[in-house]
Amino acid sequence: MATAATYLLLFSLVLLLTSPLVAASSSTPVAAVEQPEELLQRFKASLKDPSDALSTWSPSTPYCNWSHVTCTGGGAVGLSLQGLGLSGDIAAEPLCRVPGLAALSLASNTFNQTIPLQLSRCTSLVSLNLSSAAFWGPLPEQLAMLPSLTSLDLSGNDIEGQVPPGLAALRGLEVLDLGGNRLSGVLHPALFGNLTGLHFLDLSKNQFLESELPPELGEMGGLRWLFLQGSGFTGAIPETLLQLEQLEVLDLSMNSLTGALPPAFGHKFRKLLSLDLSQNDFSGPFPKEIDKCVMLQRFQVQGNGFTGELPAGLWSLPDLRMIRAENNRFSGRLPELSTEASRLEQVQVDNNSFSGEIPHSIGLVRTMYRFSASLNQLNGSLPDSLCDSPAMSIINVSLNSLSGAIPEFRRCKRLVSLSLSGNALTGPIPASLGGLPVLTYIDVSSNSLTGGIPAELQNLKLALLNVSNNQLTGRVPPSLVSGALPAVFLEGNPGLCGPGLPNDCDAPLRKHQGLALAATVASFVTGVMLLALGAFAVCRRLHGVSSSPSPWMLVLFYPIKLTGDELLAALRDKNVIGRGALGSVYLIELQDGQNIAVKRLISSGKPTFRALKNEMKLLAKIRHKNIAKMLGFCYSEGEVCIIYEYLQMGSLQDLICAPKFTVGWNDRLRIALGIAQGLVYIHHDYTPRLLHRDLKSSNVLLGDDFEPKVTGFAIDRAVGEKAYLASLASDLNYRCYIAPELNCTKKPTHLMDVYSFGVILLELITGKPAEQPASDDSVDIVRWVRRRINVTDGAAQILDPAISRTAQQGMQAALELALRCTSVMPDRRPAMDEVVWSLQLLYSPQTPPSTGVALEP
């Protein structure tokens, strides 16, 4: 009883002591719990939403009914805000308090900030996607505090520094994508030893990494996709990599990996679909165990030092679509293929030491569209069936020891490019080539071909015809020497005759010389009379007695101090800074010291003043940091003067043609990226969408820090389509910038601008002007580069030697992009927004990105 009384007394005492607290707490109002709608509204308030994509986020509507918000029956919430043009400072604190927030995507926006550390409070997150959203700065180790995270995508940003070892705490992670950033340093082994649940790992395009391939990679037994390309990895492939039996994609390309492959490489990769080891320094024979990869579709090992034969079992893999083994030291014979079972689409084995005959089965594989085996030791004759595949588009067997006649190739209905140069072929050029509907490139130079050039070739829309250094005779078909084709090579055939050639076909037959002389005299007299009349008309105009004056009308879109009389008075030869087929460009200094550029154009279309003013207004409204401002125009019947802003550094052409082109690689990339961003704006973002149609290095002006501004855009709108096309036909200096399909298509496309951009990118990579790339017989820089790309150390000959060797890896990547942009087939060129993305991965700005957007006020 005493014990019970004691407990009762103590309980009463505690109750007495705590009663004031209870009373106090009961008298204090309980803080209201914020509802999900309120939390999301606070998050929205921190964002800039120019397109009003989140307009449905209203407190009066349940948040599960809002756009870009998904709710599941289990209470999980997903927020998908990718690609909405959002920016601003992300308010992560209210966002992370939304109950059940499981998925968050802010990808493809322009936040331009560091990754918010408060995102580590979103502890219920299963998936976090911040890719391509302009994040920069270090990768926060605090993200390791998200215990439920299974997918983390930070790719395509400017995240720098080391990968924090603390991320190894995310043991449930299945997807880790850090590709396309600026990560550096050595990768910590714990990242791979602990993240054993990963299915997808992407560390590609982080060129500042300085690491060997960690042996711990082999502990990720469930890994199915491994992307490590272009990230500076060195050393040999560890044996432990062979333990990844679930691999479907393995990409180790564009690194500095060395040595021989592990002997059993491929033995356990039974699920492998794609293998890319290209652009490394591997050596030795390729392991025969690759034939165990029974599901393999893509085999890419180009740009290494592999020796010996390509494994015979590789060629018979049932699903194989691509073999790329160019630029190695492989030898032996190319095997015959099973024409019924093979699904091969392209075989590229250029620049090796393969010998023997071309397999007769190559052209019988119905899916084969590209066979390229140049610069080998192949011999024998060309198989009659080489082009029997209904898909065959590209054949290149140049620089071998092939002999015999060129087959008729009548079945090559999709053949675009035929390269047979540098062999010992004999006989005539088949007339049947003229019946192939899409044949665009023909190169049969440096053989022993005889006979004439078939007139049927005039039926083709050719971009290149090279028959030089053969034994051809007779008259050259007229349209092939009329100047209408971008590239025709006839030299080295003494028996050919025609206009512009040393031999005049009609010289032995020329008669009536007296009549011709009389006609010449009459023409001379007529010319003198016309000159006299012209001089008389000029004098009348100068003295103000012209009977039909053509007034000039000046329209300015910006407040510049200029009158029409001042403009016309300044259009003198001493002020000319550039000439083109459509007219000249003048540099004019105004009274206030400002410089402007004036492009004077001859307009055969003769548009009305009202129509021209509407067109010029459209172009003057363009606002982008990489597009030069159109300040105004001056109009007279048959002539238009367009006024642009002028930059003191001049044009990109001036820079490239200077005695010493010493601009560093990063600045060259800045120029290329700016041009590409300007084109993306007029192609995709401006309304109405525009094409440039005259892109060349002389139409790129340079500002401070090599910020480029594209000028000369949409000139066809001012002069008319007819005058524009006529100018291209006569402008020989700049024909190299023109896409080859221009002559065979009725409607211009944005991919033509992509081709022109690719030419400029080649200028920046090589340091050579496009119209004078070398002292050899190349007609343009595209051809010059393609001739060297498949020869030994070809890339070393192409890259500008003035650039440091440390930049060569990035230059190689840019070269591959430029070659894609200048592809003869338009559908294989990337769009400009893809080009921008590719260049952003290569460009390394010295300072964090600015907070400004691309558009100008």
Secondary structure, 3 states (H helix, E strand, C coil): CHHHHHHHHHHHHHHHHHHHHHHHHHHCCCCCCCCHHHHHHHHHHCEECCCCCCCCCCCCCCHHHCCCEEECCCCCEEEECCCCCCEECCCHHHHHCCCCEEEEECCCCCCCECCCHHHHHCCCCCEEECCCCCEEEECCHHHHHCCCCCEEECCCCEEEECCCHHHHHCCCCCEEECCCCEEEECCCCHHHHHCCCCCEEECCCCCEECCECCHHHHHCCCCCEEECCCCCCEECCCHHHHHCCCCCEEECCCCEEEECCCCCCCCCCCCCCEEECCCCEEEEECCHHHHHCCCCCEEECCCCEEEECCCHHHHCCCCCCEEECCCCEEEEECCCCCCCCCCCCEEECCCCEEEECCCCCHHHCCCCCEEECCCCEEEEECCCCCCCCCCCCEEECCCCEEEEECCCCCCCCCCCEEECCCCEEEECCCHHHHHCCCCCEEECCCCEEEECCCHHHHHCCCCEEECCCCEEEEECCHHHHCCCCCCEECCCCCEEECCCCCCCCCHHHCCCHHHHHHHHHHHHHHHHHHHHHHHHHHHHHHCCCCCCCCCCEEEECCCCCCCHHHHHHHCCHHHEEEECCCEEEEEEECCCCCEEEEEEEECCCCCCHHHHHHHHHHHHCCCCCCECCEEEEEEECCEEEEEEECCCCCEHHHHHCCCCCCCCHHHHHHHHHHHHHHHHHHHHHCCCCCCCCCCCHHHEEECHHHCEEECCCCCHHHHCHHHHHHHHHHCHHHHHHCCHHHHHCCCCCHHHHHHHHHHHHHHHHHCCCCCCCCCCCCCCHHHHHHHHCCCCCHHHHHCCCCCCHHHHHHHHHHHHHHHHHCCCCHHHCCCHHHHHHHHHHHCCCCCCCCCCCCCCC
